[in-house]
Amino acid sequence: MVKDICIVISDYYKEISDGLEIGAIKFCDENSIKYKKIYVPGALEIGPAIKIISDRDSFDGFIAIGCVIRGETSHFDIVVNESARAITNLNLDYSLLIANGILTVENKAQAIERSSDNKNNKGYHAALACSKLIDLKGNF
């Protein structure tokens, strides 16, 4: 079975999201997974974008990619919690398979480490998680 996924990318921190995107695509290419990329402005837009896309297109799974870096206000907590809640709700309420590759970090150095081209790339890990969820669903 050829897997077909949609990678939804928040490019608010473009340098970071580019690295995560490269990691996700690397996994997809290594495993012959078809993919389509969609860009949104921020992490809060990822959940609504996935819902809109899922209403129009049929994908086996989704990968949510983005980054939220702690700042000086409580906005960080709102974005982190609400973007995660949206993804979880879509997973549970609509049986969508969504791997959460949104980094939630204290500083840019942590984000760079997790989006670099190495074994810690969380875009790669999110693509792996998405693939495993698709396999799991196919076995039941």
Secondary structure, DSSP 8 states (H G I E B T S, - for coil): ---EEEEEEE-TTHHHHHHHHHHHHHHHHHTT-EEEEEEESSGGGHHHHHHHHHHHS--SEEEEEEEEE--SSTHHHHHHHHHHHHHHHHHHHH---EEEEEEEESSHHHHHHHHSSSTT-HHHHHHHHHHHHHHHHHT-
